[in-house]
């Protein structure tokens, strides 16, 4: 018998969405989904999306013997946040595991990003052009739908950096969305790792569906498992969380990047960016640029060429 899941939703305005996502990331299974509400689906594929009045921030956690403790911790944290901003009460809903992936599909629509990237839910048929870099995706129970600013910023950075023949390392690959994008943008090879077995399974399925299995290796693992190997990369992708990136800098994180290569670091709220950049410098990476969407930031950092 499978374990049901608890869906928790916070309906907030744009100003509170980033803080709500950061909070739910602490409790949700493989990240959060941030969905626009009040925008007609036929407008989501346009360049000028009207600003939403409400965003639904959703996360899922198992309805097991630790569920009540998780709810209590979440509501205590919300109580502290309400001292600064009027956050709503969380809305809970039981979702059977078989229906988990179906629960949010009604809100998940094609998205265009950057110059040529098109994220298409695998169950949606639509016309494309030869210039489109199409990523067909079913995130399942893994983080990475392309709807969150952290993923969107990473994809836009990838489009600028990937050149034919490059080797890419996707640390915390989730659904495989960034690995697939790197391969379709011209990378010669991509290694994606995740500590979660569900994410590995989902990523492998998405990679096969996109026809890039010959370029991508996905495996269960961590930064440490790659640091102890001889593999080094032109691009490191780390769409995780600021505190995790900082913690990883206690290991020689910069060593996985070749001299002259770049790291793309996401999952960072703007007021955390200085701390992340300071940590990156301790492992020999020089921050060169930031990209920002709302309160979310991507940091690009280069490993200097040895002289």
C-alpha positions as CSV (number, residue, x, y, z in Angstrom):
1,X,0.0,0.0,0.0
2,X,1.4,3.4,-1.0
3,X,1.7,6.3,1.4
4,X,-0.6,9.2,0.7
5,X,0.8,12.7,0.4
6,X,-0.2,16.0,2.1
7,X,-0.4,19.0,-0.3
8,X,0.2,22.3,1.5
9,X,-0.7,25.5,-0.3
10,X,0.0,29.1,0.6
11,X,-1.9,31.6,-1.6
12,X,0.1,34.9,-1.5
13,X,0.8,38.0,-3.4
14,X,3.9,38.5,-5.5
15,X,5.8,40.3,-2.7
16,X,5.4,37.3,-0.4
17,X,5.9,34.5,-2.9
18,X,9.7,34.2,-2.6
19,X,9.5,34.0,1.2
20,X,6.7,31.4,1.0
21,X,8.7,29.3,-1.4
22,X,11.8,29.5,0.8
23,X,9.7,28.4,3.8
24,X,8.0,25.5,2.1
25,X,11.3,24.3,0.7
26,X,12.2,23.3,4.2
27,X,9.3,20.9,4.5
28,X,8.4,19.9,0.9
29,X,9.5,16.8,-0.9
30,X,11.9,17.8,-3.7
31,X,11.1,21.5,-3.7
32,X,8.1,23.6,-4.4
33,X,5.8,24.7,-7.2
34,X,4.9,28.3,-7.7
35,X,1.9,28.8,-9.9
36,X,0.2,31.9,-11.3
37,X,-3.4,32.3,-10.4
38,X,-6.0,34.5,-12.3
39,X,-4.1,34.4,-15.6
40,X,-5.8,32.7,-18.5
41,X,-3.8,29.7,-19.8
42,X,-3.7,31.1,-23.3
43,X,-1.7,34.1,-22.0
44,X,1.0,32.0,-20.3
45,X,2.9,31.5,-23.6
46,X,3.0,35.2,-24.5
47,X,6.0,37.4,-24.0
48,X,4.2,39.9,-21.9
49,X,2.4,38.0,-19.1
50,X,0.1,40.2,-17.1
51,X,1.2,40.4,-13.5
52,X,-0.6,38.0,-11.2
53,X,-2.5,39.2,-8.2
54,X,-2.1,35.8,-6.5
55,X,0.4,33.0,-6.6
56,X,-0.1,29.6,-5.2
57,X,3.0,28.2,-3.6
58,X,2.7,24.4,-3.1
59,X,4.7,21.7,-1.5
60,X,4.1,18.0,-0.7
61,X,5.2,15.8,2.2
62,X,4.4,12.2,3.1
63,X,1.3,11.7,5.3
64,X,3.2,9.4,7.6
65,X,3.9,9.4,11.4
66,X,6.0,12.6,11.1
67,X,3.3,14.6,9.3
68,X,1.8,16.3,12.4
69,X,5.3,17.3,13.5
70,X,6.0,18.8,10.1
71,X,2.7,20.7,10.2
72,X,3.4,22.1,13.6
73,X,6.9,23.2,12.6
74,X,5.5,24.9,9.5
75,X,2.8,26.7,11.4
76,X,5.3,27.9,14.0
77,X,7.5,29.3,11.3
78,X,4.6,31.0,9.7
79,X,3.8,32.6,13.0
80,X,7.2,34.2,13.1
81,X,6.8,35.4,9.5
82,X,3.5,37.0,10.3
83,X,5.3,39.4,12.6
84,X,6.7,40.9,9.4
85,X,4.0,40.3,6.8
86,X,0.4,39.0,6.8
87,X,0.9,35.4,5.6
88,X,-2.3,33.3,5.1
89,X,-3.2,30.1,6.9
90,X,-1.8,27.0,5.0
91,X,-4.4,24.9,3.1
92,X,-3.9,21.2,3.5
93,X,-5.2,18.4,1.2
94,X,-4.6,14.7,1.1
95,X,-3.4,13.4,-2.3
96,X,-3.0,9.7,-3.1
97,X,0.5,8.9,-4.4
98,X,-1.0,7.6,-7.7
99,X,-2.6,11.0,-8.1
100,X,0.3,13.1,-6.9
101,X,1.6,14.1,-10.3
102,X,-1.9,14.7,-11.6
103,X,-2.8,17.2,-8.9
104,X,-1.0,20.1,-10.4
105,X,-1.0,19.3,-14.2
106,X,-4.0,21.5,-14.7
107,X,-1.8,24.5,-13.8
108,X,1.2,23.5,-15.8
109,X,1.4,25.1,-19.3
110,X,4.1,25.6,-22.0
111,X,6.6,28.3,-21.1
112,X,9.0,30.2,-23.4
113,X,12.3,31.4,-22.0
114,X,15.4,33.2,-23.2
115,X,15.8,33.3,-27.0
116,X,14.7,29.8,-28.1
117,X,13.8,27.6,-25.0
118,X,10.4,26.1,-24.9
119,X,9.3,24.0,-22.0
120,X,6.4,21.8,-23.0
121,X,4.5,19.5,-20.6
122,X,4.8,16.1,-22.2
123,X,1.1,15.7,-22.3
124,X,0.5,18.9,-24.3
125,X,0.7,18.9,-28.1
126,X,1.6,22.2,-29.8
127,X,3.2,23.7,-32.9
128,X,6.9,24.5,-32.7
129,X,9.5,26.1,-35.0
130,X,12.9,24.8,-36.1
131,X,14.6,27.4,-33.8
132,X,12.8,26.2,-30.7
133,X,14.9,24.3,-28.2
134,X,12.0,22.1,-26.9
135,X,12.2,20.4,-23.5
136,X,9.3,18.0,-23.1
137,X,8.8,17.4,-19.4
138,X,6.9,15.4,-16.9
139,X,8.4,16.4,-13.5
140,X,6.5,13.7,-11.6
141,X,7.6,13.7,-8.0
142,X,10.9,15.5,-8.6
143,X,11.7,19.2,-8.4
144,X,12.0,21.1,-11.6
145,X,9.0,22.2,-13.6
146,X,10.4,25.3,-15.2
147,X,7.8,27.5,-13.5
148,X,10.0,28.8,-10.7
149,X,12.3,31.7,-11.2
150,X,15.3,29.7,-10.0
151,X,15.0,27.2,-12.8
152,X,14.1,29.9,-15.4
153,X,17.2,32.0,-14.6
154,X,19.4,28.9,-14.8
155,X,17.9,28.0,-18.2
156,X,18.6,31.6,-19.5
157,X,22.2,31.4,-18.2
158,X,22.7,28.0,-19.9
159,X,21.5,29.4,-23.2
160,X,24.2,32.0,-23.0
161,X,27.1,29.7,-21.8
162,X,26.7,26.3,-23.5
163,X,28.9,25.8,-26.5
164,X,29.3,22.7,-28.7
165,X,31.6,20.1,-27.1
166,X,31.3,21.3,-23.5
167,X,30.9,19.0,-20.5
168,X,28.3,19.9,-17.9
169,X,27.7,18.8,-14.3
170,X,24.1,19.2,-13.0
171,X,24.4,19.0,-9.2
172,X,20.9,18.1,-7.7
173,X,19.4,17.4,-11.1
174,X,15.8,16.9,-9.9
175,X,13.5,16.3,-12.9
176,X,16.5,16.6,-15.3
177,X,15.3,19.8,-16.9
178,X,18.7,21.5,-16.8
179,X,20.5,18.4,-18.0
180,X,18.2,18.1,-20.9
181,X,18.5,21.8,-21.8
182,X,22.3,21.6,-21.7
183,X,22.3,18.6,-24.0
184,X,19.9,20.2,-26.5
185,X,21.8,23.5,-26.4
186,X,24.9,21.6,-27.7
187,X,26.8,20.1,-24.7
188,X,28.8,17.0,-25.6
189,X,28.1,15.3,-22.3
190,X,26.2,16.0,-19.1
191,X,26.4,14.3,-15.7
192,X,23.5,14.8,-13.4
193,X,23.4,13.6,-9.8
194,X,20.8,13.7,-7.1
195,X,20.7,12.2,-3.6
196,X,17.0,11.2,-4.2
197,X,16.2,8.0,-5.9
198,X,12.8,9.2,-7.1
199,X,14.5,12.2,-8.8
200,X,16.9,9.9,-10.6
201,X,14.1,7.7,-11.9
202,X,12.1,10.8,-13.1
203,X,15.1,12.4,-14.7
204,X,16.0,9.2,-16.6
205,X,12.4,9.0,-17.9
206,X,12.4,12.6,-19.1
207,X,15.8,12.3,-20.7
208,X,14.6,9.2,-22.7
209,X,11.5,11.1,-23.7
210,X,13.6,14.0,-25.1
211,X,15.9,11.7,-27.1
212,X,19.1,12.8,-25.4
213,X,20.0,9.7,-23.4
214,X,23.2,9.3,-25.4
215,X,24.5,12.6,-24.0
216,X,23.4,12.4,-20.4
217,X,24.4,10.2,-17.5
218,X,22.1,10.4,-14.4
219,X,23.1,8.7,-11.2
220,X,22.3,8.8,-7.5
221,X,25.1,10.7,-5.8
222,X,26.4,13.9,-4.4
223,X,29.1,16.5,-4.8
224,X,31.5,14.3,-2.8
225,X,31.0,11.4,-5.3
226,X,32.2,13.6,-8.2
227,X,35.0,15.3,-6.3
228,X,36.6,12.0,-5.6
229,X,36.5,11.1,-9.3
230,X,38.8,12.5,-12.0
231,X,35.9,14.3,-13.9
232,X,36.0,18.0,-14.3
233,X,33.5,20.2,-16.2
234,X,33.2,23.3,-18.3
235,X,29.9,24.2,-16.6
236,X,28.6,23.4,-13.1
237,X,24.8,23.8,-12.4
238,X,23.7,24.0,-8.8
239,X,20.0,25.0,-8.6
240,X,19.7,24.2,-4.9
241,X,19.4,26.6,-2.0
242,X,21.8,29.3,-0.7
243,X,22.5,27.5,2.6
244,X,23.3,24.3,0.8
245,X,25.7,26.0,-1.7
246,X,27.4,27.7,1.2
247,X,27.8,24.4,3.0
248,X,29.2,22.8,-0.1
249,X,31.9,25.4,-0.2
250,X,33.4,23.8,2.9
251,X,34.3,21.1,0.4
252,X,36.5,22.1,-2.6
253,X,33.4,22.9,-4.7
254,X,35.5,24.9,-7.2
255,X,37.6,21.8,-8.1
256,X,34.8,20.2,-10.2
257,X,35.1,23.2,-12.6
258,X,37.9,23.3,-15.2
259,X,40.1,26.5,-15.2
260,X,38.1,29.0,-17.4
261,X,34.9,27.2,-16.7
262,X,31.8,28.6,-15.0
263,X,29.4,27.8,-12.2
264,X,25.8,28.7,-12.3
265,X,24.3,28.9,-8.8
266,X,20.6,29.3,-8.1
267,X,18.0,28.9,-5.4
268,X,19.3,32.2,-3.9
269,X,17.2,35.0,-2.5
270,X,18.7,38.5,-3.2
271,X,19.6,39.2,0.4
272,X,21.6,35.9,0.5
273,X,23.6,36.7,-2.6
274,X,26.6,38.5,-0.9
275,X,27.0,35.5,1.5
276,X,27.0,33.0,-1.3
277,X,29.5,35.0,-3.4
278,X,31.8,35.3,-0.3
279,X,31.6,31.5,0.1
280,X,32.3,30.9,-3.6
281,X,35.5,33.0,-3.4
282,X,36.8,30.7,-0.7
283,X,36.9,27.8,-3.2
284,X,38.6,29.7,-6.0
285,X,35.5,30.9,-7.9
286,X,35.2,34.5,-9.0
287,X,31.6,35.9,-9.2
288,X,31.2,37.6,-12.5
289,X,27.5,38.4,-12.9
290,X,24.0,38.1,-11.3
291,X,20.7,37.6,-12.9
292,X,17.6,38.5,-11.0
293,X,13.8,37.7,-11.3
294,X,11.8,39.2,-8.4
295,X,13.7,38.4,-5.3
296,X,15.5,35.4,-6.8
297,X,19.1,35.6,-8.0
298,X,21.4,33.4,-10.1
299,X,25.1,33.9,-9.5
300,X,27.6,33.2,-12.3
301,X,31.1,32.5,-11.1
302,X,34.2,31.6,-13.1
303,X,37.2,29.5,-12.1
304,X,40.2,31.6,-13.2
305,X,42.6,30.1,-15.8
306,X,45.8,28.9,-14.1
307,X,48.8,31.0,-15.0
